Amino acid sequence: MSDGKQVSPGVREEIRAFLATRRARLTPEQAGLTVFGGDRRVKGLRREEVAALAGISVEYYVRLERGDATGVSESVLDGIHHALQLTDAERAHLSDLLDARRSRRPAPPTARPRLRPPVQRILDSMTTTAALVFTGCLDIIGANALGRALYQPMYAAPGRPVNTARFAFLDPAARTFWRDWDRIADDSAELLRAEAGRTPHDPKLTTLIGELSTRSEDFRVRWARHDVRSYATGVKRVHHPVVGDFELAYESTRLADPGQILIMYTPEPDTPSEDALRMLASWAASKPGADHPHLAGDPHATGPEPG
């Protein structure tokens, strides 16, 4: 898990806050502990209770929560996973934080993520499924025509690449577009928190988090929770300005290119949502530039911009 180097102060604080918030949310009763005596001064579990549940010494757990422990083994992680009842995404996040190195130098500028042509061809071949490719920062770097049509309110806003977190927290249209905006906002903050664990020194991510923290109280509240999640599967409920309300199931898969995730949206068969998606596909096909949907996701591309 570690080569013996100590992590940077910023990552150390992330470890402390993450473990402290996991302890605070779990009561002794939920952890299967019997509580004796009067009032507890600590919200949630005490450090010594976590240590006992994890099968490690109190001293070691205290060092771990301070971000000072090195050489954390998989068995220790398994114990913490059990003691704090972590989700798989939370366990992976803790592992990422513990693997962070002590370098304080900003990460060197990296090239803007690009979509390889074969991936774009795969996207364009999906004519009845809305498909988009995201980065860990929640930038959309590729889409097919139906995907662009689905996220039309985001593409209508200025600025490229389109970023779903920036849209969710900073654009008033998001609260109308997402019928379950609170869940989308939670998901966005939790996905960014997980990405921050994987790439704690990414300047693009740091800038995005700083912007959202400065401009959105809703984001600040969610960021302070230190909750994390990973891409998976689920249902998105939207109110589209062209076709109205519908629901789409989605599936996600990681691509070979680091940090790129393909998400595909499809309706249940023989439902009003399927009819709405067909209408949306017809609308998208009628727009100028519909033969070049990929150009609009690239600020350096030239060519007609679909409306």
VOMARMI-327726 format. One record per residue (C-alpha): residue number from 1; x, y, z. Coordinates in nm, 4 decimals, padded with zeros to 6 digits. Layout:
% VOMARMI-327726
<pt n="NUM" px="X" py="Y" pz="Z"/>
...
END
This chain:
% VOMARMI-327726
<pt n="1" px="00.0000" py="00.0000" pz="00.0000"/>
<pt n="2" px="00.2868" py="00.2418" pz="00.0633"/>
<pt n="3" px="00.6591" py="00.2716" pz="00.0111"/>
<pt n="4" px="00.7135" py="00.4291" pz="00.3518"/>
<pt n="5" px="00.6918" py="00.7913" pz="00.2394"/>
<pt n="6" px="00.4546" py="01.0160" pz="00.4242"/>
<pt n="7" px="00.1706" py="01.1738" pz="00.2349"/>
<pt n="8" px="00.1370" py="01.5474" pz="00.1904"/>
<pt n="9" px="-00.0456" py="01.7562" pz="00.4543"/>
<pt n="10" px="-00.3401" py="01.8067" pz="00.2191"/>
<pt n="11" px="-00.3879" py="01.4349" pz="00.1634"/>
<pt n="12" px="-00.3303" py="01.3681" pz="00.5345"/>
<pt n="13" px="-00.6199" py="01.6016" pz="00.6139"/>
<pt n="14" px="-00.8348" py="01.4217" pz="00.3564"/>
<pt n="15" px="-00.7646" py="01.0896" pz="00.5285"/>
<pt n="16" px="-00.8470" py="01.2354" pz="00.8696"/>
<pt n="17" px="-01.1715" py="01.3952" pz="00.7536"/>
<pt n="18" px="-01.2843" py="01.0909" pz="00.5585"/>
<pt n="19" px="-01.2331" py="00.8459" pz="00.8455"/>
<pt n="20" px="-01.3780" py="01.0883" pz="01.1017"/>
<pt n="21" px="-01.6958" py="01.1372" pz="00.8983"/>
<pt n="22" px="-01.7295" py="00.7596" pz="00.8507"/>
<pt n="23" px="-01.7005" py="00.7097" pz="01.2295"/>
<pt n="24" px="-01.9503" py="00.9857" pz="01.3007"/>
<pt n="25" px="-02.2253" py="00.8376" pz="01.0873"/>
<pt n="26" px="-02.2143" py="00.4920" pz="01.2532"/>
<pt n="27" px="-02.3733" py="00.4346" pz="01.5930"/>
<pt n="28" px="-02.2502" py="00.1635" pz="01.8338"/>
<pt n="29" px="-02.5803" py="-00.0171" pz="01.7868"/>
<pt n="30" px="-02.5336" py="-00.0205" pz="01.4087"/>
<pt n="31" px="-02.1849" py="-00.1597" pz="01.4612"/>
<pt n="32" px="-02.3191" py="-00.4376" pz="01.6849"/>
<pt n="33" px="-02.1675" py="-00.2966" pz="02.0064"/>
<pt n="34" px="-02.3295" py="-00.2942" pz="02.3490"/>
<pt n="35" px="-02.3131" py="00.0486" pz="02.5136"/>
<pt n="36" px="-02.2961" py="00.0829" pz="02.8922"/>
<pt n="37" px="-02.3111" py="00.3962" pz="03.1015"/>
<pt n="38" px="-02.4497" py="00.7432" pz="03.0460"/>
<pt n="39" px="-02.4259" py="00.9974" pz="02.7692"/>
<pt n="40" px="-02.1538" py="00.9624" pz="02.5077"/>
<pt n="41" px="-01.9581" py="01.2749" pz="02.4234"/>
<pt n="42" px="-01.8552" py="01.1426" pz="02.0829"/>
<pt n="43" px="-02.0942" py="01.1351" pz="01.7904"/>
<pt n="44" px="-02.0825" py="00.7911" pz="01.6353"/>
<pt n="45" px="-01.8049" py="00.5444" pz="01.7126"/>
<pt n="46" px="-01.4999" py="00.6185" pz="01.9242"/>
<pt n="47" px="-01.1547" py="00.5525" pz="01.7810"/>
<pt n="48" px="-01.0968" py="00.2692" pz="02.0247"/>
<pt n="49" px="-01.4222" py="00.1050" pz="01.9141"/>
<pt n="50" px="-01.3192" py="00.1230" pz="01.5496"/>
<pt n="51" px="-00.9802" py="-00.0241" pz="01.6386"/>
<pt n="52" px="-01.1405" py="-00.3128" pz="01.8262"/>
<pt n="53" px="-01.3803" py="-00.3861" pz="01.5419"/>
<pt n="54" px="-01.0964" py="-00.3685" pz="01.2887"/>
<pt n="55" px="-00.8663" py="-00.5924" pz="01.4931"/>
<pt n="56" px="-00.5845" py="-00.3378" pz="01.5212"/>
<pt n="57" px="-00.4359" py="-00.1424" pz="01.8100"/>
<pt n="58" px="-00.5827" py="00.1903" pz="01.9157"/>
<pt n="59" px="-00.2435" py="00.3557" pz="01.8653"/>
<pt n="60" px="-00.2214" py="00.2320" pz="01.5080"/>
<pt n="61" px="-00.5763" py="00.3419" pz="01.4257"/>
<pt n="62" px="-00.5080" py="00.6895" pz="01.5683"/>
<pt n="63" px="-00.1996" py="00.7155" pz="01.3461"/>
<pt n="64" px="-00.4039" py="00.5929" pz="01.0505"/>
<pt n="65" px="-00.6760" py="00.8511" pz="01.1045"/>
<pt n="66" px="-00.4122" py="01.1225" pz="01.1296"/>
<pt n="67" px="-00.2722" py="01.0110" pz="00.7967"/>
<pt n="68" px="00.0590" py="00.9135" pz="00.9561"/>
<pt n="69" px="00.0434" py="00.5356" pz="00.9215"/>
<pt n="70" px="00.2577" py="00.3809" pz="00.6483"/>
<pt n="71" px="00.2695" py="00.0336" pz="00.5002"/>
<pt n="72" px="-00.1055" py="-00.0183" pz="00.5452"/>
<pt n="73" px="-00.1763" py="-00.3777" pz="00.4431"/>
<pt n="74" px="-00.4784" py="-00.5169" pz="00.2646"/>
<pt n="75" px="-00.5773" py="-00.6998" pz="00.5838"/>
<pt n="76" px="-00.5842" py="-00.3706" pz="00.7744"/>
<pt n="77" px="-00.7927" py="-00.2140" pz="00.4981"/>
<pt n="78" px="-01.0285" py="-00.5114" pz="00.5177"/>
<pt n="79" px="-01.0597" py="-00.4560" pz="00.8935"/>
<pt n="80" px="-01.1399" py="-00.0859" pz="00.8499"/>
<pt n="81" px="-01.3832" py="-00.1776" pz="00.5723"/>
<pt n="82" px="-01.5656" py="-00.4097" pz="00.8125"/>
<pt n="83" px="-01.5492" py="-00.1817" pz="01.1162"/>
<pt n="84" px="-01.6805" py="00.1300" pz="00.9419"/>
<pt n="85" px="-01.9130" py="-00.0618" pz="00.7092"/>
<pt n="86" px="-01.7612" py="00.1058" pz="00.4054"/>
<pt n="87" px="-01.9020" py="00.0649" pz="00.0589"/>
<pt n="88" px="-01.6713" py="-00.0682" pz="-00.2110"/>
<pt n="89" px="-01.6354" py="00.2874" pz="-00.3441"/>
<pt n="90" px="-01.5391" py="00.4130" pz="00.0025"/>
<pt n="91" px="-01.2829" py="00.1382" pz="00.0504"/>
<pt n="92" px="-01.1280" py="00.2197" pz="-00.2877"/>
<pt n="93" px="-01.1230" py="00.5896" pz="-00.1947"/>
<pt n="94" px="-00.9416" py="00.5212" pz="00.1332"/>
<pt n="95" px="-00.6922" py="00.3044" pz="-00.0522"/>
<pt n="96" px="-00.6345" py="00.5838" pz="-00.3043"/>
<pt n="97" px="-00.5745" py="00.8363" pz="-00.0270"/>
<pt n="98" px="-00.3296" py="00.6092" pz="00.1513"/>
<pt n="99" px="-00.1407" py="00.5542" pz="-00.1734"/>
<pt n="100" px="-00.1009" py="00.9275" pz="-00.2384"/>
<pt n="101" px="00.2616" py="01.0342" pz="-00.2316"/>
<pt n="102" px="00.4126" py="01.3312" pz="-00.0510"/>
<pt n="103" px="00.5002" py="01.5382" pz="-00.3564"/>
<pt n="104" px="00.3835" py="01.8959" pz="-00.3029"/>
<pt n="105" px="00.4731" py="02.0129" pz="-00.6507"/>
<pt n="106" px="00.1753" py="02.0842" pz="-00.8776"/>
<pt n="107" px="00.1191" py="01.8212" pz="-01.1368"/>
<pt n="108" px="00.2628" py="01.9199" pz="-01.4750"/>
<pt n="109" px="00.0103" py="02.0445" pz="-01.7308"/>
<pt n="110" px="-00.1457" py="01.7570" pz="-01.9152"/>
<pt n="111" px="-00.2901" py="01.7469" pz="-02.2633"/>
<pt n="112" px="-00.6636" py="01.7846" pz="-02.2856"/>
<pt n="113" px="-00.8241" py="01.4371" pz="-02.2962"/>
<pt n="114" px="-00.9030" py="01.3369" pz="-02.6500"/>
<pt n="115" px="-01.1445" py="01.0788" pz="-02.7791"/>
<pt n="116" px="-00.9816" py="00.8260" pz="-03.0089"/>
<pt n="117" px="-01.1512" py="00.8015" pz="-03.3523"/>
<pt n="118" px="-01.2565" py="00.4362" pz="-03.3038"/>
<pt n="119" px="-01.4425" py="00.5338" pz="-02.9870"/>
<pt n="120" px="-01.6235" py="00.8113" pz="-03.1710"/>
<pt n="121" px="-01.7203" py="00.5681" pz="-03.4463"/>
<pt n="122" px="-01.8625" py="00.3327" pz="-03.1846"/>
<pt n="123" px="-02.0623" py="00.6198" pz="-03.0362"/>
<pt n="124" px="-02.1966" py="00.7217" pz="-03.3767"/>
<pt n="125" px="-02.3025" py="00.3628" pz="-03.4502"/>
<pt n="126" px="-02.5452" py="00.3745" pz="-03.1556"/>
<pt n="127" px="-02.8508" py="00.5264" pz="-03.3209"/>
<pt n="128" px="-03.1177" py="00.4297" pz="-03.0660"/>
<pt n="129" px="-02.9061" py="00.4760" pz="-02.7526"/>
<pt n="130" px="-02.7836" py="00.8048" pz="-02.6080"/>
<pt n="131" px="-02.4114" py="00.7612" pz="-02.5412"/>
<pt n="132" px="-02.1524" py="00.9986" pz="-02.3945"/>
<pt n="133" px="-01.7931" py="00.9747" pz="-02.2731"/>
<pt n="134" px="-01.6964" py="01.1478" pz="-01.9477"/>
<pt n="135" px="-01.3686" py="01.2199" pz="-01.7740"/>
<pt n="136" px="-01.3141" py="01.1927" pz="-01.3990"/>
<pt n="137" px="-01.3700" py="01.5692" pz="-01.3779"/>
<pt n="138" px="-01.7184" py="01.5103" pz="-01.5284"/>
<pt n="139" px="-01.6264" py="01.6777" pz="-01.8573"/>
<pt n="140" px="-01.8109" py="01.5386" pz="-02.1590"/>
<pt n="141" px="-01.5457" py="01.4772" pz="-02.4242"/>
<pt n="142" px="-01.7525" py="01.2743" pz="-02.6688"/>
<pt n="143" px="-02.1127" py="01.1993" pz="-02.7574"/>
<pt n="144" px="-02.3305" py="01.0655" pz="-03.0336"/>
<pt n="145" px="-02.6128" py="01.2689" pz="-03.1846"/>
<pt n="146" px="-02.8705" py="01.1333" pz="-02.9407"/>
<pt n="147" px="-02.6424" py="01.1945" pz="-02.6439"/>
<pt n="148" px="-02.5978" py="01.5576" pz="-02.7469"/>
<pt n="149" px="-02.9710" py="01.5916" pz="-02.7931"/>
<pt n="150" px="-03.0358" py="01.4413" pz="-02.4502"/>
<pt n="151" px="-02.8017" py="01.6924" pz="-02.2844"/>
<pt n="152" px="-02.9115" py="01.9814" pz="-02.5075"/>
<pt n="153" px="-02.9508" py="02.2283" pz="-02.2159"/>
<pt n="154" px="-02.5856" py="02.1715" pz="-02.1207"/>
<pt n="155" px="-02.4621" py="02.2122" pz="-02.4769"/>
<pt n="156" px="-02.6712" py="02.5276" pz="-02.5120"/>
<pt n="157" px="-02.4685" py="02.6943" pz="-02.2354"/>
<pt n="158" px="-02.1377" py="02.8642" pz="-02.3232"/>
<pt n="159" px="-01.8076" py="02.7015" pz="-02.2398"/>
<pt n="160" px="-01.6418" py="02.3832" pz="-02.3566"/>
<pt n="161" px="-01.5988" py="02.1084" pz="-02.2718"/>
<pt n="162" px="-01.9443" py="02.0610" pz="-02.1228"/>
<pt n="163" px="-01.9145" py="01.9746" pz="-01.7531"/>
<pt n="164" px="-02.2087" py="01.8116" pz="-01.5777"/>
<pt n="165" px="-02.1058" py="01.9218" pz="-01.2260"/>
<pt n="166" px="-02.0714" py="02.2839" pz="-01.3347"/>
<pt n="167" px="-02.4137" py="02.2601" pz="-01.4978"/>
<pt n="168" px="-02.5721" py="02.0945" pz="-01.1931"/>
<pt n="169" px="-02.4470" py="02.3493" pz="-00.9390"/>
<pt n="170" px="-02.4112" py="02.6727" pz="-01.1338"/>
<pt n="171" px="-02.6820" py="02.6714" pz="-01.4015"/>
<pt n="172" px="-03.0414" py="02.7390" pz="-01.2826"/>
<pt n="173" px="-03.1703" py="02.5304" pz="-01.5751"/>
<pt n="174" px="-03.0336" py="02.2184" pz="-01.4054"/>
<pt n="175" px="-03.3079" py="02.2150" pz="-01.1413"/>
<pt n="176" px="-03.5699" py="02.1942" pz="-01.4136"/>
<pt n="177" px="-03.3804" py="01.9522" pz="-01.6357"/>
<pt n="178" px="-03.3009" py="01.7024" pz="-01.3590"/>
<pt n="179" px="-03.6308" py="01.5941" pz="-01.2043"/>
<pt n="180" px="-03.4360" py="01.4524" pz="-00.9075"/>
<pt n="181" px="-03.1814" py="01.7351" pz="-00.8839"/>
<pt n="182" px="-03.0841" py="01.6616" pz="-00.5222"/>
<pt n="183" px="-02.9701" py="01.3111" pz="-00.6101"/>
<pt n="184" px="-02.7834" py="01.4338" pz="-00.9175"/>
<pt n="185" px="-02.6109" py="01.6985" pz="-00.7049"/>
<pt n="186" px="-02.5140" py="01.4352" pz="-00.4470"/>
<pt n="187" px="-02.3814" py="01.2059" pz="-00.7195"/>
<pt n="188" px="-02.1785" py="01.4832" pz="-00.8814"/>
<pt n="189" px="-02.0052" py="01.5856" pz="-00.5591"/>
<pt n="190" px="-01.9405" py="01.2230" pz="-00.4631"/>
<pt n="191" px="-01.7911" py="01.1357" pz="-00.8026"/>
<pt n="192" px="-01.5619" py="01.4395" pz="-00.7836"/>
<pt n="193" px="-01.4587" py="01.3448" pz="-00.4287"/>
<pt n="194" px="-01.3654" py="00.9962" pz="-00.5494"/>
<pt n="195" px="-01.1674" py="01.1439" pz="-00.8388"/>
<pt n="196" px="-00.9855" py="01.3756" pz="-00.5970"/>
<pt n="197" px="-00.8694" py="01.0668" pz="-00.4086"/>
<pt n="198" px="-00.7344" py="00.9110" pz="-00.7276"/>
<pt n="199" px="-00.5696" py="01.2298" pz="-00.8592"/>
<pt n="200" px="-00.5189" py="01.4645" pz="-00.5607"/>
<pt n="201" px="-00.2727" py="01.6901" pz="-00.7445"/>
<pt n="202" px="-00.4643" py="01.7303" pz="-01.0720"/>
<pt n="203" px="-00.4709" py="02.1087" pz="-01.1343"/>
<pt n="204" px="-00.7819" py="02.0921" pz="-01.3550"/>
<pt n="205" px="-00.9754" py="01.9091" pz="-01.0854"/>
<pt n="206" px="-00.8469" py="02.1427" pz="-00.8141"/>
<pt n="207" px="-00.9586" py="02.4445" pz="-01.0177"/>
<pt n="208" px="-01.3050" py="02.2962" pz="-01.0748"/>
<pt n="209" px="-01.3541" py="02.2145" pz="-00.7065"/>
<pt n="210" px="-01.2373" py="02.5632" pz="-00.6114"/>
<pt n="211" px="-01.4828" py="02.7220" pz="-00.8545"/>
<pt n="212" px="-01.7762" py="02.5139" pz="-00.7324"/>
<pt n="213" px="-01.6863" py="02.5713" pz="-00.3668"/>
<pt n="214" px="-01.6663" py="02.9463" pz="-00.4199"/>
<pt n="215" px="-01.9851" py="02.9837" pz="-00.6194"/>
<pt n="216" px="-02.2223" py="02.7185" pz="-00.4788"/>
<pt n="217" px="-02.3336" py="02.6692" pz="-00.1198"/>
<pt n="218" px="-02.5079" py="02.3495" pz="-00.2331"/>
<pt n="219" px="-02.1740" py="02.2116" pz="-00.3481"/>
<pt n="220" px="-01.9895" py="02.3224" pz="-00.0318"/>
<pt n="221" px="-02.2386" py="02.1389" pz="00.1897"/>
<pt n="222" px="-02.2044" py="01.8188" pz="-00.0100"/>
<pt n="223" px="-01.8254" py="01.8435" pz="-00.0396"/>
<pt n="224" px="-01.7938" py="01.8716" pz="00.3378"/>
<pt n="225" px="-01.9609" py="01.5324" pz="00.3812"/>
<pt n="226" px="-01.6646" py="01.3480" pz="00.2223"/>
<pt n="227" px="-01.9042" py="01.1005" pz="00.0617"/>
<pt n="228" px="-01.7850" py="00.9109" pz="-00.2451"/>
<pt n="229" px="-01.9369" py="00.6929" pz="-00.5106"/>
<pt n="230" px="-01.8354" py="00.5254" pz="-00.8350"/>
<pt n="231" px="-01.9962" py="00.5049" pz="-01.1747"/>
<pt n="232" px="-02.2352" py="00.2127" pz="-01.1951"/>
<pt n="233" px="-02.5913" py="00.1736" pz="-01.3153"/>
<pt n="234" px="-02.9202" py="00.3431" pz="-01.2405"/>
<pt n="235" px="-03.2014" py="00.5566" pz="-01.3785"/>
<pt n="236" px="-03.1960" py="00.9232" pz="-01.4795"/>
<pt n="237" px="-03.5204" py="01.1216" pz="-01.4722"/>
<pt n="238" px="-03.5217" py="01.4334" pz="-01.6863"/>
<pt n="239" px="-03.7530" py="01.7056" pz="-01.8050"/>
<pt n="240" px="-03.6342" py="01.7775" pz="-02.1564"/>
<pt n="241" px="-03.7232" py="02.1129" pz="-02.3149"/>
<pt n="242" px="-03.8086" py="01.9418" pz="-02.6454"/>
<pt n="243" px="-03.9899" py="01.6189" pz="-02.5507"/>
<pt n="244" px="-04.0869" py="01.6644" pz="-02.1860"/>
<pt n="245" px="-04.0527" py="01.4109" pz="-01.9043"/>
<pt n="246" px="-03.8940" py="01.0712" pz="-01.9450"/>
<pt n="247" px="-03.6761" py="00.8169" pz="-01.7667"/>
<pt n="248" px="-03.3691" py="00.6406" pz="-01.8962"/>
<pt n="249" px="-03.1796" py="00.3478" pz="-01.7496"/>
<pt n="250" px="-02.8043" py="00.3861" pz="-01.7789"/>
<pt n="251" px="-02.5018" py="00.1603" pz="-01.7764"/>
<pt n="252" px="-02.1388" py="00.2683" pz="-01.7475"/>
<pt n="253" px="-01.8090" py="00.1122" pz="-01.8460"/>
<pt n="254" px="-01.4491" py="00.2322" pz="-01.8284"/>
<pt n="255" px="-01.2639" py="00.2685" pz="-02.1559"/>
<pt n="256" px="-00.9041" py="00.1703" pz="-02.2229"/>
<pt n="257" px="-00.8001" py="00.5366" pz="-02.2113"/>
<pt n="258" px="-00.7268" py="00.6324" pz="-01.8467"/>
<pt n="259" px="-01.0063" py="00.8225" pz="-01.6779"/>
<pt n="260" px="-01.2572" py="00.7911" pz="-01.9628"/>
<pt n="261" px="-01.5998" py="00.6419" pz="-01.8877"/>
<pt n="262" px="-01.8673" py="00.5536" pz="-02.1429"/>
<pt n="263" px="-02.2267" py="00.5951" pz="-02.0242"/>
<pt n="264" px="-02.5191" py="00.4656" pz="-02.2290"/>
<pt n="265" px="-02.8827" py="00.5619" pz="-02.1734"/>
<pt n="266" px="-03.1795" py="00.3590" pz="-02.2894"/>
<pt n="267" px="-03.5539" py="00.3556" pz="-02.2063"/>
<pt n="268" px="-03.7679" py="00.0630" pz="-02.1043"/>
<pt n="269" px="-03.9343" py="-00.0893" pz="-02.4135"/>
<pt n="270" px="-04.2942" py="-00.0011" pz="-02.4958"/>
<pt n="271" px="-04.3089" py="00.2966" pz="-02.2604"/>
<pt n="272" px="-04.3754" py="00.6692" pz="-02.3046"/>
<pt n="273" px="-04.0044" py="00.7191" pz="-02.2391"/>
<pt n="274" px="-03.9190" py="00.5083" pz="-02.5456"/>
<pt n="275" px="-04.1576" py="00.7206" pz="-02.7531"/>
<pt n="276" px="-03.9986" py="01.0372" pz="-02.6156"/>
<pt n="277" px="-03.6486" py="00.9173" pz="-02.7043"/>
<pt n="278" px="-03.7613" py="00.8393" pz="-03.0603"/>
<pt n="279" px="-03.9000" py="01.1909" pz="-03.0865"/>
<pt n="280" px="-03.5735" py="01.3278" pz="-02.9547"/>
<pt n="281" px="-03.3779" py="01.1276" pz="-03.2146"/>
<pt n="282" px="-03.5952" py="01.2706" pz="-03.4925"/>
<pt n="283" px="-03.5432" py="01.6208" pz="-03.3585"/>
<pt n="284" px="-03.1674" py="01.5688" pz="-03.3395"/>
<pt n="285" px="-03.1539" py="01.4377" pz="-03.6962"/>
<pt n="286" px="-03.3318" py="01.7501" pz="-03.8215"/>
<pt n="287" px="-03.0798" py="01.9930" pz="-03.6707"/>
<pt n="288" px="-02.8112" py="02.1574" pz="-03.8861"/>
<pt n="289" px="-02.4763" py="01.9805" pz="-03.8486"/>
<pt n="290" px="-02.6333" py="01.6568" pz="-03.7272"/>
<pt n="291" px="-02.3803" py="01.4616" pz="-03.9330"/>
<pt n="292" px="-02.0964" py="01.6007" pz="-03.7178"/>
<pt n="293" px="-02.2130" py="01.5761" pz="-03.3549"/>
<pt n="294" px="-01.8598" py="01.5097" pz="-03.2284"/>
<pt n="295" px="-01.7337" py="01.8534" pz="-03.3324"/>
<pt n="296" px="-01.9411" py="02.0357" pz="-03.0732"/>
<pt n="297" px="-01.7717" py="01.8599" pz="-02.7830"/>
<pt n="298" px="-01.4250" py="01.9789" pz="-02.8891"/>
<pt n="299" px="-01.3351" py="02.3471" pz="-02.8437"/>
<pt n="300" px="-01.0536" py="02.3076" pz="-03.0981"/>
<pt n="301" px="-01.2653" py="02.1445" pz="-03.3664"/>
<pt n="302" px="-01.3939" py="02.3323" pz="-03.6678"/>
<pt n="303" px="-01.7196" py="02.2802" pz="-03.8444"/>
<pt n="304" px="-02.0917" py="02.3434" pz="-03.7955"/>
<pt n="305" px="-02.2186" py="02.3560" pz="-03.4377"/>
<pt n="306" px="-02.5464" py="02.1700" pz="-03.3883"/>
<pt n="307" px="-02.8051" py="02.3806" pz="-03.2171"/>
END
